[in-house]
Every structure is written in C-alpha cells, then in structure tokens.
Amino acid sequence: MGFTRSEGSVVVKLLRNVVLVLLLIVFISIVYNFRNKESDTVSALTASAVQSKEYKGVFIRDEEMLLYSGNGVLSYNVLDGGKVGNGTVIAEAYPSDEQLSIKREKAMLEKDLTILQKIQNPGTLESAQPASLSESIDMSYRSLIYYRDMHDYDSLGEVKEDLLVQMSTYQIITNEVQDFSQKINDIKSEIEKLDAKAVVSKEQIVAPRSAYFASYCDGYEEKFRTDNLDHISSEMINEVEDKKSTAPNVVGKLIDGYGWYLALVADNSKKEYAVGDEILLRFDSSVEKYPATIYDIREESPNRSVVVIFCDKFNYDLVQHRTETVELIQDEPTGLKVPREAIRFADVKETYTDSEGNESEKTITSKGVYIRKGEQIVFKKIKVVYEGSDYVLSEINSDPEYLALYDDIMIEGVDKNEQ
C-alpha cells in the first residue's frame, strides 16, 4: 500500500517533529545532568582560622599613684596613655564644674580659630589651585575612610582638620564664599568673654618624672608590680576585681616604661604553651591585636599553671582596666577551605631525582580532592595547614598538581569511568 504525495508530506513532518522532540529531551537531559553535577561542587576560596583560648588576664606594671588635696574639680591636661616629662602639668583643680566648661569651650574655640586663620593665610590662598586642591580633597577623604575603618582616631582627627582646610580654601578660590574674617572676629570676641569669666586653678598636679599617665587607679598599684612577678599566684589572679578607685583625692598614676606584663591561669598539662612562644593578645576593650611573648610559666598543679606574658605595645585601651578577658591567639593559618567530605586518596606518580641526576618514577598515595575542569575530572593534591570540625585549610601552592584558588571541588564520590 502506498502513500499519496500529500500523505507522504504529513508523515515526513510528523517524523521530523518526533526527531526534534527526542533531540530536545536529550538536550534537556544533558543540561540537567551537567547542572546537577555542577551543583555538587564548591569553589576553593581562601579562609582563615584562629587557634585561640580565652582567659582572665591581670595587668602588671610599675605604677605610682598621684594624689592631690581633694579640694576642687580636676581638669586633665594629659590623655590616658599619654607621655609626660618632669614638670608637666597633668591636671588642675578648679573650684567648680562651671570653670571646667569654660576651659573646654575656650579650647574648642581656639582650635577653630587656628584652622580658620590657616585657611585665611594669604600664602595658603595664593599657592592654592582648584585642580590640586580637588585631588588633595579626594586623597584626604580616602584617608578619612581608611583611618575610620582602622580605628586610628588620632590620625582620623588630623586628616579631618586637613580636609576642612582644603574644602574651605577651595570655597574661597572658587568664589563660593568671600572669606572667614567675620567668623574669625566672632570667635575672638567669644574667647574674650570666656576669659573674663575664668579663674586661676586652685592647685596644679605636676609630674615628678618622665613616665606615662593614666587616670585609672584601683588600689592594686603596689601589689601587681614587676618585681612581684615571681610571687603572683593563681589565687591572687582569681581574686582581682576590675574596679576603679573612688577616693576623692586620687588624680591617677604614673606608669614607668611602655613594656608591661599579663598574668593568667591556664591548664598547660598538654604543654600548649612554652616560654619564648610568640603569640597575639586580643582584649574585649580593643579591636587591636597585640604581639607578645610568653615570659614565664609556673606550674602549681598538674592542670593549673600561672602564665606570665610580656608585651611592649602601649596605648590608651591598655590602661583602662586591671583585669580583662583576653584571647590568646597562637596561630591564624590561612589557606584554601576544603570540606572534609570532599577529601579523597588517590595513587599519584611522582618523579624523583637521585644524587647522580637520574630520574625515576614512584607511585604514592596522596591526599587530595577531585575537581571539575570543564568536562574533565582531575585529582588535585592538598597540603593541610589547619583542621576544623567539618573542613580543612590547604596550603596555597603554585604547583599545578595542588589545589588552586577558585578550583571547583567535587563533593560527592567520583565514578572512575568519568576520570
């Protein structure tokens, strides 16, 4: 039985549609399988781990309390952690809080006056060019963001002043404003009014020698000195309370040198710590990490030791407490993060060269992962530098046989037929 011409055309179209549908099904299946395989991979990215423990730490420094008569309200001229010389006026006693407000307001006005006079300086205006000022403003703004993120508030204040001078100068030379002469005269007038209300301080507290100053005192100044390091026990450390003195005649204290010690109680039965070890300290009150060295370890019992640490980095944050929770960081390894479930073992051929220059191949079993590279599956070795609970960090290695950044690590098992 034969087909007519029209019937044959219908059959051809039908067969062609069937073929197209079958091809579409195959294509969808391939894409699905590919995506499904891709979903079983994870990119090799850099990560860091912290090997640390937290303890109660007690600061030990050579300190001397500073006292005054107790009459009047104190106004400090030196910031905590600031260095003073022999004869430096650390603080002044005034009869009332009103005098402190006058002093603070005058200091702020004098600061503003200095900035405006710098802007108004003819030399500054004559040498200023819009293009260079615009570039300086941009650089200062970037520095402002950087110091903010780094919590470097001293540098932040300096850059802030520079930025104010640059922007105000730009306003003058581009005729956005005429000048700040009237503002300068107004500030001078305000300072004169404050001077008329101000009185001389009743008492000055002067530094007897060169040292660092802190307003924080707690009564432990004599007990926790460096010459008592050998006698500090775990019981003494556990009993310390972080409580600022409320005595009415206390000004603060002088601290000799910028090196200080920290004592803590630790279980060192597994010999995690040793004298001479270099570590990092991180305190609750500071975002910084302080490089330090383990100075001494005294074992009081098999699972209790007094660990003494030395550090020579000194700043404001470190003089606001006697005791703080401290994190002892022994290591911060960085590497490529690899899920434990992806780790495999495979036989790998390696080439060795003997002393005479002869090469030979050996097959060894190596730890590594399988990665997907295009349509291929490749075994890459790893070198573990840190082990976490469900992952490891692999050393970042330029050798092509090792796992590299952004490699697609396969999580599930690999069919040998795919290799």
Contacts in CASP RR format, 6 or more apart in sequence:
PFRMAT RR
TARGET T0000
AUTHOR 0000-0000-0000
METHOD contacts of the structure
MODEL  1
MGFTRSEGSVVVKLLRNVVLVLLLIVFISIVYNFRNKESDTVSALTASAV
QSKEYKGVFIRDEEMLLYSGNGVLSYNVLDGGKVGNGTVIAEAYPSDEQL
SIKREKAMLEKDLTILQKIQNPGTLESAQPASLSESIDMSYRSLIYYRDM
HDYDSLGEVKEDLLVQMSTYQIITNEVQDFSQKINDIKSEIEKLDAKAVV
SKEQIVAPRSAYFASYCDGYEEKFRTDNLDHISSEMINEVEDKKSTAPNV
VGKLIDGYGWYLALVADNSKKEYAVGDEILLRFDSSVEKYPATIYDIREE
SPNRSVVVIFCDKFNYDLVQHRTETVELIQDEPTGLKVPREAIRFADVKE
TYTDSEGNESEKTITSKGVYIRKGEQIVFKKIKVVYEGSDYVLSEINSDP
EYLALYDDIMIEGVDKNEQ
3 11 0 8 1.000
37 372 0 8 1.000
38 372 0 8 1.000
38 408 0 8 1.000
40 410 0 8 1.000
40 411 0 8 1.000
40 412 0 8 1.000
41 371 0 8 1.000
41 372 0 8 1.000
41 408 0 8 1.000
41 409 0 8 1.000
41 410 0 8 1.000
41 411 0 8 1.000
42 339 0 8 1.000
42 342 0 8 1.000
42 408 0 8 1.000
42 409 0 8 1.000
42 411 0 8 1.000
43 406 0 8 1.000
43 407 0 8 1.000
43 408 0 8 1.000
43 409 0 8 1.000
44 336 0 8 1.000
44 337 0 8 1.000
44 338 0 8 1.000
44 371 0 8 1.000
44 394 0 8 1.000
44 403 0 8 1.000
44 404 0 8 1.000
44 405 0 8 1.000
44 406 0 8 1.000
44 407 0 8 1.000
44 408 0 8 1.000
44 409 0 8 1.000
45 336 0 8 1.000
45 337 0 8 1.000
45 405 0 8 1.000
45 406 0 8 1.000
46 334 0 8 1.000
46 335 0 8 1.000
46 336 0 8 1.000
46 337 0 8 1.000
46 396 0 8 1.000
46 405 0 8 1.000
47 334 0 8 1.000
47 335 0 8 1.000
47 336 0 8 1.000
47 337 0 8 1.000
47 393 0 8 1.000
48 332 0 8 1.000
48 333 0 8 1.000
48 334 0 8 1.000
48 335 0 8 1.000
48 393 0 8 1.000
49 332 0 8 1.000
49 333 0 8 1.000
49 386 0 8 1.000
49 388 0 8 1.000
49 393 0 8 1.000
50 329 0 8 1.000
50 331 0 8 1.000
50 332 0 8 1.000
51 329 0 8 1.000
51 330 0 8 1.000
51 331 0 8 1.000
51 332 0 8 1.000
51 333 0 8 1.000
51 386 0 8 1.000
52 282 0 8 1.000
52 327 0 8 1.000
52 328 0 8 1.000
52 329 0 8 1.000
52 330 0 8 1.000
53 266 0 8 1.000
53 327 0 8 1.000
53 328 0 8 1.000
54 325 0 8 1.000
54 326 0 8 1.000
54 327 0 8 1.000
54 328 0 8 1.000
55 264 0 8 1.000
55 265 0 8 1.000
55 266 0 8 1.000
55 325 0 8 1.000
55 326 0 8 1.000
55 328 0 8 1.000
56 237 0 8 1.000
56 238 0 8 1.000
56 264 0 8 1.000
56 265 0 8 1.000
56 323 0 8 1.000
56 324 0 8 1.000
56 325 0 8 1.000
56 326 0 8 1.000
57 237 0 8 1.000
57 262 0 8 1.000
57 263 0 8 1.000
57 264 0 8 1.000
57 323 0 8 1.000
57 324 0 8 1.000
57 325 0 8 1.000
57 326 0 8 1.000
58 224 0 8 1.000
58 232 0 8 1.000
58 236 0 8 1.000
58 237 0 8 1.000
58 240 0 8 1.000
58 262 0 8 1.000
58 263 0 8 1.000
58 264 0 8 1.000
58 322 0 8 1.000
58 323 0 8 1.000
59 224 0 8 1.000
59 260 0 8 1.000
59 261 0 8 1.000
59 262 0 8 1.000
59 318 0 8 1.000
59 321 0 8 1.000
59 322 0 8 1.000
59 323 0 8 1.000
59 324 0 8 1.000
60 224 0 8 1.000
60 225 0 8 1.000
60 226 0 8 1.000
60 228 0 8 1.000
60 229 0 8 1.000
60 232 0 8 1.000
60 260 0 8 1.000
60 261 0 8 1.000
60 262 0 8 1.000
60 263 0 8 1.000
60 308 0 8 1.000
61 224 0 8 1.000
61 225 0 8 1.000
61 226 0 8 1.000
61 255 0 8 1.000
61 256 0 8 1.000
61 259 0 8 1.000
61 260 0 8 1.000
61 261 0 8 1.000
62 225 0 8 1.000
62 226 0 8 1.000
62 227 0 8 1.000
62 255 0 8 1.000
62 256 0 8 1.000
62 257 0 8 1.000
63 221 0 8 1.000
63 225 0 8 1.000
63 253 0 8 1.000
63 254 0 8 1.000
63 255 0 8 1.000
63 256 0 8 1.000
64 211 0 8 1.000
64 221 0 8 1.000
64 253 0 8 1.000
64 254 0 8 1.000
64 256 0 8 1.000
65 217 0 8 1.000
65 219 0 8 1.000
65 221 0 8 1.000
65 250 0 8 1.000
65 252 0 8 1.000
65 253 0 8 1.000
66 90 0 8 1.000
66 205 0 8 1.000
66 250 0 8 1.000
66 251 0 8 1.000
66 252 0 8 1.000
66 253 0 8 1.000
66 254 0 8 1.000
67 249 0 8 1.000
67 250 0 8 1.000
67 251 0 8 1.000
68 74 0 8 1.000
68 91 0 8 1.000
68 93 0 8 1.000
68 203 0 8 1.000
68 205 0 8 1.000
68 249 0 8 1.000
68 251 0 8 1.000
69 93 0 8 1.000
69 203 0 8 1.000
69 249 0 8 1.000
70 93 0 8 1.000
70 248 0 8 1.000
70 249 0 8 1.000
71 93 0 8 1.000
71 202 0 8 1.000
71 203 0 8 1.000
72 93 0 8 1.000
72 94 0 8 1.000
72 95 0 8 1.000
72 96 0 8 1.000
72 202 0 8 1.000
72 203 0 8 1.000
73 93 0 8 1.000
73 94 0 8 1.000
73 95 0 8 1.000
73 96 0 8 1.000
73 97 0 8 1.000
73 99 0 8 1.000
73 100 0 8 1.000
74 91 0 8 1.000
74 92 0 8 1.000
74 93 0 8 1.000
74 94 0 8 1.000
74 205 0 8 1.000
74 251 0 8 1.000
75 91 0 8 1.000
75 92 0 8 1.000
75 93 0 8 1.000
75 94 0 8 1.000
75 99 0 8 1.000
75 100 0 8 1.000
75 103 0 8 1.000
75 201 0 8 1.000
76 90 0 8 1.000
76 91 0 8 1.000
76 215 0 8 1.000
77 88 0 8 1.000
77 89 0 8 1.000
77 90 0 8 1.000
77 91 0 8 1.000
77 92 0 8 1.000
78 84 0 8 1.000
78 88 0 8 1.000
78 90 0 8 1.000
78 91 0 8 1.000
78 213 0 8 1.000
79 213 0 8 1.000
79 316 0 8 1.000
80 213 0 8 1.000
80 214 0 8 1.000
80 215 0 8 1.000
80 216 0 8 1.000
80 316 0 8 1.000
80 319 0 8 1.000
80 320 0 8 1.000
81 212 0 8 1.000
81 213 0 8 1.000
81 214 0 8 1.000
81 255 0 8 1.000
81 314 0 8 1.000
81 315 0 8 1.000
81 316 0 8 1.000
81 319 0 8 1.000
82 212 0 8 1.000
82 213 0 8 1.000
82 316 0 8 1.000
83 210 0 8 1.000
83 211 0 8 1.000
83 212 0 8 1.000
83 213 0 8 1.000
84 90 0 8 1.000
84 207 0 8 1.000
84 210 0 8 1.000
84 211 0 8 1.000
84 212 0 8 1.000
84 213 0 8 1.000
84 254 0 8 1.000
85 207 0 8 1.000
85 209 0 8 1.000
85 210 0 8 1.000
85 211 0 8 1.000
86 207 0 8 1.000
86 208 0 8 1.000
86 209 0 8 1.000
86 210 0 8 1.000
87 206 0 8 1.000
87 207 0 8 1.000
87 208 0 8 1.000
88 206 0 8 1.000
88 207 0 8 1.000
89 204 0 8 1.000
89 205 0 8 1.000
89 206 0 8 1.000
90 205 0 8 1.000
90 206 0 8 1.000
90 207 0 8 1.000
90 213 0 8 1.000
90 251 0 8 1.000
91 204 0 8 1.000
91 205 0 8 1.000
91 251 0 8 1.000
92 201 0 8 1.000
92 203 0 8 1.000
92 204 0 8 1.000
92 205 0 8 1.000
93 201 0 8 1.000
93 202 0 8 1.000
93 203 0 8 1.000
93 204 0 8 1.000
93 205 0 8 1.000
94 100 0 8 1.000
94 103 0 8 1.000
94 199 0 8 1.000
94 201 0 8 1.000
94 202 0 8 1.000
95 199 0 8 1.000
95 202 0 8 1.000
99 198 0 8 1.000
99 199 0 8 1.000
102 194 0 8 1.000
102 197 0 8 1.000
102 198 0 8 1.000
103 198 0 8 1.000
105 194 0 8 1.000
106 191 0 8 1.000
106 194 0 8 1.000
106 195 0 8 1.000
106 198 0 8 1.000
109 187 0 8 1.000
109 190 0 8 1.000
109 191 0 8 1.000
109 194 0 8 1.000
110 191 0 8 1.000
112 187 0 8 1.000
113 184 0 8 1.000
113 187 0 8 1.000
113 188 0 8 1.000
113 191 0 8 1.000
115 161 0 8 1.000
115 164 0 8 1.000
115 165 0 8 1.000
116 168 0 8 1.000
116 180 0 8 1.000
116 183 0 8 1.000
116 184 0 8 1.000
116 187 0 8 1.000
117 184 0 8 1.000
118 124 0 8 1.000
118 165 0 8 1.000
119 165 0 8 1.000
119 168 0 8 1.000
119 169 0 8 1.000
119 172 0 8 1.000
119 180 0 8 1.000
120 179 0 8 1.000
120 180 0 8 1.000
120 181 0 8 1.000
120 184 0 8 1.000
124 165 0 8 1.000
124 169 0 8 1.000
125 169 0 8 1.000
125 172 0 8 1.000
125 173 0 8 1.000
128 169 0 8 1.000
128 170 0 8 1.000
128 173 0 8 1.000
129 173 0 8 1.000
130 170 0 8 1.000
130 173 0 8 1.000
130 174 0 8 1.000
133 166 0 8 1.000
133 169 0 8 1.000
133 170 0 8 1.000
133 173 0 8 1.000
134 170 0 8 1.000
136 166 0 8 1.000
137 163 0 8 1.000
137 166 0 8 1.000
137 167 0 8 1.000
137 170 0 8 1.000
140 159 0 8 1.000
140 162 0 8 1.000
140 163 0 8 1.000
140 166 0 8 1.000
141 163 0 8 1.000
143 155 0 8 1.000
143 159 0 8 1.000
144 156 0 8 1.000
144 159 0 8 1.000
144 160 0 8 1.000
144 163 0 8 1.000
147 153 0 8 1.000
147 155 0 8 1.000
147 156 0 8 1.000
147 157 0 8 1.000
147 159 0 8 1.000
148 156 0 8 1.000
151 287 0 8 1.000
151 288 0 8 1.000
168 177 0 8 1.000
168 180 0 8 1.000
170 176 0 8 1.000
171 177 0 8 1.000
172 178 0 8 1.000
172 179 0 8 1.000
205 251 0 8 1.000
207 213 0 8 1.000
207 254 0 8 1.000
208 254 0 8 1.000
209 254 0 8 1.000
211 254 0 8 1.000
211 255 0 8 1.000
211 256 0 8 1.000
211 257 0 8 1.000
212 254 0 8 1.000
212 255 0 8 1.000
212 256 0 8 1.000
212 257 0 8 1.000
212 258 0 8 1.000
212 314 0 8 1.000
212 319 0 8 1.000
213 252 0 8 1.000
213 253 0 8 1.000
213 254 0 8 1.000
213 255 0 8 1.000
214 252 0 8 1.000
214 253 0 8 1.000
214 255 0 8 1.000
214 319 0 8 1.000
214 320 0 8 1.000
215 251 0 8 1.000
215 252 0 8 1.000
216 244 0 8 1.000
216 252 0 8 1.000
216 253 0 8 1.000
216 319 0 8 1.000
216 320 0 8 1.000
216 321 0 8 1.000
217 244 0 8 1.000
217 245 0 8 1.000
217 247 0 8 1.000
217 250 0 8 1.000
217 252 0 8 1.000
217 253 0 8 1.000
218 242 0 8 1.000
218 243 0 8 1.000
218 244 0 8 1.000
218 245 0 8 1.000
218 322 0 8 1.000
219 245 0 8 1.000
220 240 0 8 1.000
220 322 0 8 1.000
221 253 0 8 1.000
223 236 0 8 1.000
224 232 0 8 1.000
224 240 0 8 1.000
224 263 0 8 1.000
224 322 0 8 1.000
226 261 0 8 1.000
229 261 0 8 1.000
229 263 0 8 1.000
229 295 0 8 1.000
229 296 0 8 1.000
229 308 0 8 1.000
232 263 0 8 1.000
232 306 0 8 1.000
232 308 0 8 1.000
233 300 0 8 1.000
233 306 0 8 1.000
234 265 0 8 1.000
234 300 0 8 1.000
234 304 0 8 1.000
234 306 0 8 1.000
237 263 0 8 1.000
237 264 0 8 1.000
237 265 0 8 1.000
237 306 0 8 1.000
238 265 0 8 1.000
240 322 0 8 1.000
240 323 0 8 1.000
241 322 0 8 1.000
241 323 0 8 1.000
242 321 0 8 1.000
242 322 0 8 1.000
242 323 0 8 1.000
242 324 0 8 1.000
243 322 0 8 1.000
255 319 0 8 1.000
257 314 0 8 1.000
258 312 0 8 1.000
258 313 0 8 1.000
258 314 0 8 1.000
259 310 0 8 1.000
259 311 0 8 1.000
259 312 0 8 1.000
259 314 0 8 1.000
260 310 0 8 1.000
260 311 0 8 1.000
260 312 0 8 1.000
260 314 0 8 1.000
260 318 0 8 1.000
261 295 0 8 1.000
261 308 0 8 1.000
261 309 0 8 1.000
261 310 0 8 1.000
261 311 0 8 1.000
262 281 0 8 1.000
262 292 0 8 1.000
262 308 0 8 1.000
262 309 0 8 1.000
262 311 0 8 1.000
262 326 0 8 1.000
263 306 0 8 1.000
263 307 0 8 1.000
263 308 0 8 1.000
263 309 0 8 1.000
264 306 0 8 1.000
264 307 0 8 1.000
264 309 0 8 1.000
264 326 0 8 1.000
264 328 0 8 1.000
265 304 0 8 1.000
265 305 0 8 1.000
265 306 0 8 1.000
265 307 0 8 1.000
266 272 0 8 1.000
266 273 0 8 1.000
266 304 0 8 1.000
266 305 0 8 1.000
266 307 0 8 1.000
267 303 0 8 1.000
267 304 0 8 1.000
267 305 0 8 1.000
268 297 0 8 1.000
268 299 0 8 1.000
268 305 0 8 1.000
268 307 0 8 1.000
269 302 0 8 1.000
269 303 0 8 1.000
272 330 0 8 1.000
273 294 0 8 1.000
273 297 0 8 1.000
273 305 0 8 1.000
273 307 0 8 1.000
273 328 0 8 1.000
274 294 0 8 1.000
274 297 0 8 1.000
275 294 0 8 1.000
275 295 0 8 1.000
275 296 0 8 1.000
275 297 0 8 1.000
276 293 0 8 1.000
276 294 0 8 1.000
276 295 0 8 1.000
277 293 0 8 1.000
277 294 0 8 1.000
277 330 0 8 1.000
278 291 0 8 1.000
278 292 0 8 1.000
278 293 0 8 1.000
279 291 0 8 1.000
279 292 0 8 1.000
279 293 0 8 1.000
279 294 0 8 1.000
279 309 0 8 1.000
279 328 0 8 1.000
279 329 0 8 1.000
279 330 0 8 1.000
280 289 0 8 1.000
280 290 0 8 1.000
280 291 0 8 1.000
280 292 0 8 1.000
280 328 0 8 1.000
280 329 0 8 1.000
280 332 0 8 1.000
281 289 0 8 1.000
281 290 0 8 1.000
281 291 0 8 1.000
281 292 0 8 1.000
281 309 0 8 1.000
281 311 0 8 1.000
281 326 0 8 1.000
281 327 0 8 1.000
281 328 0 8 1.000
281 329 0 8 1.000
282 288 0 8 1.000
282 289 0 8 1.000
282 290 0 8 1.000
282 326 0 8 1.000
282 327 0 8 1.000
282 329 0 8 1.000
283 290 0 8 1.000
283 317 0 8 1.000
283 318 0 8 1.000
283 324 0 8 1.000
283 325 0 8 1.000
283 326 0 8 1.000
283 327 0 8 1.000
284 324 0 8 1.000
284 325 0 8 1.000
285 317 0 8 1.000
285 320 0 8 1.000
285 321 0 8 1.000
285 324 0 8 1.000
286 315 0 8 1.000
286 317 0 8 1.000
286 318 0 8 1.000
288 315 0 8 1.000
288 317 0 8 1.000
289 329 0 8 1.000
290 311 0 8 1.000
290 313 0 8 1.000
290 318 0 8 1.000
291 311 0 8 1.000
291 313 0 8 1.000
292 309 0 8 1.000
292 310 0 8 1.000
292 311 0 8 1.000
293 309 0 8 1.000
293 310 0 8 1.000
293 311 0 8 1.000
294 307 0 8 1.000
294 308 0 8 1.000
294 309 0 8 1.000
294 310 0 8 1.000
295 308 0 8 1.000
295 309 0 8 1.000
295 310 0 8 1.000
296 306 0 8 1.000
296 307 0 8 1.000
296 308 0 8 1.000
297 305 0 8 1.000
297 306 0 8 1.000
297 307 0 8 1.000
297 308 0 8 1.000
298 305 0 8 1.000
298 306 0 8 1.000
298 308 0 8 1.000
299 305 0 8 1.000
300 306 0 8 1.000
309 328 0 8 1.000
331 386 0 8 1.000
333 385 0 8 1.000
333 386 0 8 1.000
333 393 0 8 1.000
334 393 0 8 1.000
334 396 0 8 1.000
335 385 0 8 1.000
335 386 0 8 1.000
335 393 0 8 1.000
335 394 0 8 1.000
335 395 0 8 1.000
335 396 0 8 1.000
336 382 0 8 1.000
336 393 0 8 1.000
336 394 0 8 1.000
336 395 0 8 1.000
336 396 0 8 1.000
336 403 0 8 1.000
336 404 0 8 1.000
336 405 0 8 1.000
337 391 0 8 1.000
337 392 0 8 1.000
337 393 0 8 1.000
338 369 0 8 1.000
338 382 0 8 1.000
338 391 0 8 1.000
338 392 0 8 1.000
338 393 0 8 1.000
338 394 0 8 1.000
338 403 0 8 1.000
338 409 0 8 1.000
339 390 0 8 1.000
339 391 0 8 1.000
339 409 0 8 1.000
339 411 0 8 1.000
340 390 0 8 1.000
340 391 0 8 1.000
340 392 0 8 1.000
341 390 0 8 1.000
341 411 0 8 1.000
342 369 0 8 1.000
342 370 0 8 1.000
342 409 0 8 1.000
342 410 0 8 1.000
342 411 0 8 1.000
343 367 0 8 1.000
343 368 0 8 1.000
343 369 0 8 1.000
343 382 0 8 1.000
343 392 0 8 1.000
344 367 0 8 1.000
344 368 0 8 1.000
344 369 0 8 1.000
344 370 0 8 1.000
344 379 0 8 1.000
344 413 0 8 1.000
344 414 0 8 1.000
345 365 0 8 1.000
345 366 0 8 1.000
345 367 0 8 1.000
345 368 0 8 1.000
346 365 0 8 1.000
346 366 0 8 1.000
346 368 0 8 1.000
346 379 0 8 1.000
347 363 0 8 1.000
347 364 0 8 1.000
347 365 0 8 1.000
347 366 0 8 1.000
348 363 0 8 1.000
348 364 0 8 1.000
348 365 0 8 1.000
348 366 0 8 1.000
348 379 0 8 1.000
348 381 0 8 1.000
348 401 0 8 1.000
349 361 0 8 1.000
349 362 0 8 1.000
349 363 0 8 1.000
350 361 0 8 1.000
350 362 0 8 1.000
350 363 0 8 1.000
350 364 0 8 1.000
351 359 0 8 1.000
351 360 0 8 1.000
351 361 0 8 1.000
352 359 0 8 1.000
352 360 0 8 1.000
352 361 0 8 1.000
352 362 0 8 1.000
353 359 0 8 1.000
354 360 0 8 1.000
366 381 0 8 1.000
367 381 0 8 1.000
367 382 0 8 1.000
367 384 0 8 1.000
368 379 0 8 1.000
368 380 0 8 1.000
368 381 0 8 1.000
368 382 0 8 1.000
368 403 0 8 1.000
369 379 0 8 1.000
369 380 0 8 1.000
369 382 0 8 1.000
369 403 0 8 1.000
369 409 0 8 1.000
369 410 0 8 1.000
370 377 0 8 1.000
370 378 0 8 1.000
370 379 0 8 1.000
370 380 0 8 1.000
370 409 0 8 1.000
370 410 0 8 1.000
370 413 0 8 1.000
370 414 0 8 1.000
371 377 0 8 1.000
371 378 0 8 1.000
371 379 0 8 1.000
371 380 0 8 1.000
371 403 0 8 1.000
371 407 0 8 1.000
371 408 0 8 1.000
371 409 0 8 1.000
371 410 0 8 1.000
372 378 0 8 1.000
372 408 0 8 1.000
372 410 0 8 1.000
373 407 0 8 1.000
373 408 0 8 1.000
377 410 0 8 1.000
377 414 0 8 1.000
377 418 0 8 1.000
377 419 0 8 1.000
379 419 0 8 1.000
380 401 0 8 1.000
380 402 0 8 1.000
380 403 0 8 1.000
380 404 0 8 1.000
380 407 0 8 1.000
381 401 0 8 1.000
381 402 0 8 1.000
381 403 0 8 1.000
382 392 0 8 1.000
382 394 0 8 1.000
382 395 0 8 1.000
382 402 0 8 1.000
382 403 0 8 1.000
383 394 0 8 1.000
383 395 0 8 1.000
383 397 0 8 1.000
383 402 0 8 1.000
384 392 0 8 1.000
384 393 0 8 1.000
384 394 0 8 1.000
384 395 0 8 1.000
385 393 0 8 1.000
385 394 0 8 1.000
385 395 0 8 1.000
386 392 0 8 1.000
386 393 0 8 1.000
394 402 0 8 1.000
394 403 0 8 1.000
395 402 0 8 1.000
396 405 0 8 1.000
397 403 0 8 1.000
397 404 0 8 1.000
403 409 0 8 1.000
END
